[in-house]
Amino acid sequence: MIPVAPVTLADARVRLEPLGTHHLDGLLAAAADGELWNLRFTSVPEPENTAAYIETALRHQAEGHRLPFAVIEAPSGRVLGCTSYHDIVPAVERLEIGWTWYAKSVQRSHVNTTAKLLLLTHAFDTLGAKLVGWRTDNFNFASQRAIERLGARRDGVIRHHHPRRDGTVRDTVMYSLTVGEWPEVRAHLRWQLDKPRSN
């Protein structure tokens, strides 16, 4: 797997660009669309913590185990949310996709499918990853359904794994997709994006 470095990934509707401090106002607006920080099982920062959230993501990038992106509506330039490659392990040619959240108004639209197609294409076809993983809270059923719609396989549950913002401890549901499964999943994601839909 080649080194994971900042890159912009885009199609006609969605652009993923390296996250920076200049995205602060856009992330604040996206998170306010639905007041997503009130969901105890997500990583969406509270307004007063959004600058620190960006700083943490950039520190993780500097440490070499995360590459954060702002998710942008390409025609308008509006920030829709963010996502990351993380837990990057070149020795076994593996990385994960996570720290993903979107403004409520674009959830269950083409945005997540498009962003994941861009990320997976880059991970498998450019970086040379052999496996891409996801993890989510055991109570985040919407996230689990979204990951499963992508074609990822549920690997299992790590119990009592990570603290939530409210002080409770979550079980973590793990998913993965191998490079051998990628061609079929790529075709399915393209089909999903090409079929008629409301958004």
C-alpha positions in Angstrom: 0.0 0.0 0.0 1.4 3.4 -0.9 1.6 6.1 1.7 -1.8 7.8 2.5 -1.3 11.5 1.7 -3.7 14.5 1.5 -5.7 14.4 -1.7 -8.9 15.9 -3.1 -11.5 13.4 -4.4 -14.4 14.6 -6.4 -17.2 13.9 -8.9 -19.8 16.3 -10.3 -21.9 16.5 -7.0 -19.6 15.8 -4.1 -16.0 16.9 -3.3 -13.9 15.5 -0.5 -11.1 17.9 0.3 -8.4 17.8 3.1 -10.0 19.1 6.3 -8.6 22.4 7.5 -9.3 25.2 9.9 -11.0 27.2 7.1 -13.8 24.6 7.2 -14.8 25.6 10.8 -17.9 27.8 9.9 -19.1 25.2 7.4 -18.9 22.4 9.9 -20.7 24.5 12.5 -23.5 25.0 10.0 -23.6 21.4 9.0 -23.8 20.1 12.6 -26.5 22.7 13.4 -28.6 21.2 10.7 -30.3 18.7 13.0 -28.3 19.6 16.1 -26.4 16.4 15.6 -24.2 16.8 18.7 -27.2 15.8 20.8 -26.9 12.2 19.5 -24.9 10.4 22.2 -23.6 7.8 19.9 -22.0 10.0 17.2 -18.7 11.9 16.9 -20.3 15.2 15.9 -18.8 18.0 17.9 -20.7 20.5 20.0 -20.4 24.1 18.6 -18.0 25.1 21.3 -15.8 22.1 20.6 -15.7 22.2 16.8 -12.4 24.1 16.5 -10.8 21.5 18.9 -12.4 18.7 16.8 -10.6 20.0 13.7 -7.3 20.4 15.6 -7.5 16.8 16.9 -8.1 15.5 13.4 -5.1 17.5 12.1 -3.0 16.2 14.9 -4.0 12.6 14.1 -3.1 13.3 10.5 0.4 14.6 11.5 0.8 11.4 13.6 0.2 9.4 10.4 -2.9 7.4 11.4 -5.8 9.5 10.0 -6.6 11.6 6.9 -9.6 13.8 7.5 -11.8 15.3 4.8 -14.5 18.0 4.6 -17.4 16.7 2.5 -18.5 19.5 0.2 -21.5 20.0 -2.1 -19.5 20.5 -5.3 -21.8 22.9 -7.2 -22.4 25.3 -4.2 -19.3 24.8 -2.1 -21.4 24.2 1.0 -19.9 22.0 3.7 -22.1 19.0 4.3 -20.1 17.2 7.0 -16.8 15.3 7.3 -15.2 11.9 7.0 -11.8 10.3 7.4 -9.5 7.5 6.6 -8.3 6.3 10.0 -6.5 3.4 11.8 -4.2 3.3 8.7 -1.9 0.3 9.0 0.4 0.1 5.9 2.1 -3.1 7.2 -1.1 -5.1 6.5 -2.5 -2.8 3.8 -5.5 -1.9 5.8 -7.4 1.3 6.7 -10.8 2.2 8.0 -13.3 4.8 7.0 -15.0 6.7 9.9 -15.5 9.9 11.8 -18.3 10.3 9.3 -21.3 12.6 9.8 -23.5 14.7 7.5 -26.0 17.5 8.0 -29.4 16.0 8.7 -30.9 17.5 5.5 -28.5 15.3 3.3 -28.7 12.1 5.2 -30.2 9.2 3.2 -29.4 11.1 0.0 -26.7 10.4 -2.7 -24.1 12.1 -0.5 -23.0 9.1 1.6 -23.0 6.7 -1.3 -21.0 9.1 -3.5 -18.5 9.9 -0.7 -17.9 6.2 0.0 -17.5 5.4 -3.7 -14.8 8.1 -3.9 -13.1 6.9 -0.7 -13.2 3.2 -1.6 -12.0 3.8 -5.2 -9.0 5.7 -3.9 -8.3 3.2 -1.1 -8.4 0.1 -3.3 -7.5 1.3 -6.8 -4.9 4.0 -5.9 -3.5 3.3 -2.5 -3.6 -0.5 -2.9 -5.4 -1.4 0.3 -6.3 -5.0 0.8 -9.1 -4.3 3.3 -11.2 -1.3 4.3 -13.0 -1.4 7.6 -15.7 0.5 9.5 -16.8 0.6 13.1 -19.9 2.1 14.7 -21.8 2.2 18.0 -24.0 -0.7 18.7 -26.9 1.7 19.2 -26.2 3.7 16.0 -28.6 1.6 13.9 -28.8 4.2 11.1 -25.0 4.0 10.7 -25.1 0.2 10.7 -27.8 0.2 8.0 -25.8 2.7 5.9 -22.6 0.6 6.2 -24.5 -2.5 5.2 -26.1 -0.8 2.2 -22.5 -0.2 0.9 -22.0 -3.9 0.8 -19.6 -4.3 3.8 -19.6 -7.5 5.8 -20.4 -7.4 9.5 -17.4 -9.0 11.3 -18.6 -8.9 14.8 -18.9 -6.9 18.0 -16.2 -5.7 20.4 -17.9 -5.5 23.7 -17.3 -2.6 26.2 -14.9 -1.0 23.8 -15.1 2.8 23.7 -16.5 5.6 25.9 -19.4 7.7 24.7 -19.7 11.4 25.3 -22.3 10.8 28.0 -19.9 8.6 30.1 -21.4 5.2 29.1 -19.3 2.7 27.3 -20.3 1.4 23.9 -20.0 -1.9 22.2 -18.4 -1.4 18.8 -19.8 -3.1 15.7 -17.1 -3.9 13.1 -17.5 -4.2 9.4 -15.1 -4.8 6.5 -14.7 -5.0 2.7 -11.9 -6.9 1.0 -10.2 -6.0 -2.3 -11.7 -9.2 -3.7 -15.2 -8.0 -2.9 -14.6 -4.5 -4.2 -15.4 -5.0 -7.9 -19.0 -6.2 -7.2 -19.5 -3.5 -4.5 -18.2 -0.8 -6.9 -20.7 -1.9 -9.6 -23.5 -1.9 -7.0 -22.6 1.6 -5.7 -22.6 3.0 -9.2 -25.9 1.4 -9.9 -27.3 2.9 -6.7 -26.1 6.4 -7.8 -27.5 6.0 -11.4 -31.0 4.8 -10.4 -33.7 7.4 -10.1 -34.0 8.8 -6.5 -35.5 11.8 -4.8 -32.1 13.4 -3.8 
